[in-house]
Amino acid sequence: MNSKGALLTHEVEIEIPFHDCDPMNVVWHGNYPRYLEVARCELLRLFDYDYPQMMESGYAWPIVDMQIKYVASAIFTQKIKVTAHLKEFENRLKIDYIITDAITNKRITKATTTQVAVEISTKEMQFASPAVIVDKLAKVLS
């Protein structure tokens, strides 16, 4: 889960809010997918295919697999960097993430999500990514 082989990368900074923490001011593990979502949306916006554009194109992209490795704990008011690396798009969207402390760069979490295209009208999963995403990425990657 690194930037090697990444087709596109984007990074966001998030300050840990109080409501994400347990009584010891440590981020509850179930909040990390939300941080990934923030970075993923920003990455998708780089090629104009965030969730509203997905819906307009007639496809939903549900997450079918998510793997998270918790390396250290994030705490209340800590600033974190969430870096998203687009690794695959031909048959699925595979994105690797690294969450680090924004000041020290110490690794906190690493993760991967896999999304597949589902045609909204038929609810059928697509075994190849629709032309709309391939075309949008081609403009950015060329």
C-alpha positions as CSV (number, residue, x, y, z in Angstrom):
1,M,0.0,0.0,0.0
2,N,2.2,2.7,-1.3
3,S,2.4,5.3,-4.0
4,K,4.4,2.9,-6.3
5,G,2.3,2.3,-9.4
6,A,-0.3,4.9,-8.5
7,L,-2.1,6.4,-11.5
8,L,-3.3,9.4,-9.5
9,T,-2.7,10.6,-6.0
10,H,-4.4,13.2,-3.7
11,E,-3.9,14.2,-0.1
12,V,-6.2,15.8,2.4
13,E,-5.6,17.1,5.9
14,I,-8.2,16.4,8.7
15,E,-8.2,17.6,12.3
16,I,-9.7,14.9,14.5
17,P,-12.9,16.2,16.0
18,F,-14.1,15.3,19.6
19,H,-17.1,13.4,18.4
20,D,-14.9,10.8,16.6
21,C,-13.1,9.9,19.9
22,D,-13.8,7.5,22.7
23,P,-13.5,8.5,26.4
24,M,-9.7,8.3,26.2
25,N,-9.7,10.8,23.3
26,V,-8.6,8.1,20.9
27,V,-10.4,7.8,17.5
28,W,-12.8,4.9,17.5
29,H,-11.8,2.4,14.8
30,G,-15.1,2.7,13.0
31,N,-14.4,6.3,12.1
32,Y,-11.4,5.6,9.9
33,P,-13.5,4.6,6.8
34,R,-15.0,8.2,7.0
35,Y,-11.5,9.6,6.7
36,L,-10.9,7.4,3.7
37,E,-14.1,8.7,2.2
38,V,-13.0,12.3,2.4
39,A,-9.7,11.5,0.6
40,R,-11.5,9.3,-2.0
41,C,-14.0,12.0,-2.9
42,E,-11.2,14.5,-3.4
43,L,-9.3,12.0,-5.6
44,L,-12.5,11.3,-7.7
45,R,-12.9,15.1,-8.1
46,L,-9.5,15.3,-9.8
47,F,-11.1,13.6,-12.9
48,D,-14.7,14.9,-12.4
49,Y,-16.2,11.6,-11.3
50,D,-17.3,12.1,-7.7
51,Y,-20.5,10.5,-6.5
52,P,-22.9,13.0,-8.1
53,Q,-21.3,12.5,-11.5
54,M,-21.4,8.7,-11.0
55,M,-25.1,8.9,-10.4
56,E,-25.6,11.1,-13.5
57,S,-23.7,8.6,-15.6
58,G,-26.1,5.8,-14.5
59,Y,-23.6,3.9,-12.3
60,A,-23.2,3.4,-8.6
61,W,-19.8,2.3,-7.3
62,P,-20.4,0.4,-4.0
63,I,-17.4,-0.6,-2.0
64,V,-17.1,-4.4,-2.2
65,D,-14.0,-4.8,-0.2
66,M,-12.2,-2.7,2.4
67,Q,-9.0,-3.6,4.3
68,I,-7.7,-1.5,7.1
69,K,-4.5,-2.0,9.1
70,Y,-4.4,0.0,12.3
71,V,-0.7,0.8,13.1
72,A,-1.1,3.6,15.7
73,S,-3.9,5.7,17.2
74,A,-5.1,9.1,16.2
75,I,-6.2,11.3,19.0
76,F,-8.5,14.4,19.5
77,T,-7.2,17.6,17.8
78,Q,-4.5,15.7,16.0
79,K,-4.0,16.8,12.4
80,I,-3.8,13.8,10.0
81,K,-2.9,13.5,6.4
82,V,-5.0,11.0,4.4
83,T,-3.3,10.2,1.1
84,A,-5.3,8.3,-1.6
85,H,-3.6,6.5,-4.5
86,L,-5.7,5.3,-7.4
87,K,-4.1,1.9,-8.4
88,E,-6.7,0.3,-10.8
89,F,-9.6,1.5,-12.8
90,E,-10.1,-0.9,-15.8
91,N,-12.3,-3.4,-14.1
92,R,-12.8,-1.8,-10.7
93,L,-11.6,1.1,-8.7
94,K,-8.9,0.1,-6.3
95,I,-7.6,2.8,-4.1
96,D,-4.8,2.5,-1.5
97,Y,-4.6,4.9,1.5
98,I,-2.0,5.9,4.0
99,I,-3.0,8.0,7.1
100,T,-0.1,9.7,8.8
101,D,0.4,12.4,11.4
102,A,0.5,15.7,9.5
103,I,3.4,17.0,11.5
104,T,5.6,14.0,12.1
105,N,4.6,11.9,9.1
106,K,4.3,8.9,11.5
107,R,2.1,6.2,9.9
108,I,-1.2,5.7,11.7
109,T,-3.2,3.5,9.3
110,K,-3.1,2.0,5.9
111,A,-6.0,0.8,3.9
112,T,-7.4,-0.3,0.6
113,T,-10.9,-0.1,-0.9
114,T,-12.3,-1.8,-4.0
115,Q,-15.4,-0.5,-5.8
116,V,-17.2,-1.9,-8.7
117,A,-19.6,-0.3,-11.2
118,V,-23.2,-1.3,-10.8
119,E,-25.7,-0.1,-13.5
120,I,-28.4,1.8,-11.5
121,S,-31.3,0.9,-13.7
122,T,-30.7,-2.9,-13.8
123,K,-28.7,-3.2,-10.6
124,E,-26.2,-5.4,-12.5
125,M,-22.6,-5.4,-11.6
126,Q,-20.3,-4.5,-14.5
127,F,-17.3,-6.7,-15.2
128,A,-15.4,-3.8,-16.9
129,S,-15.4,-0.2,-15.9
130,P,-17.9,1.9,-18.0
131,A,-16.5,4.0,-20.8
132,V,-17.4,7.2,-18.9
133,I,-14.8,6.7,-16.2
134,V,-12.2,5.4,-18.7
135,D,-12.7,8.6,-20.8
136,K,-12.6,10.9,-17.8
137,L,-9.4,9.3,-16.6
138,A,-7.8,9.3,-20.0
139,K,-8.1,13.2,-20.1
140,V,-6.2,13.4,-16.8
141,L,-3.7,10.7,-17.2
142,S,-2.5,11.6,-20.7
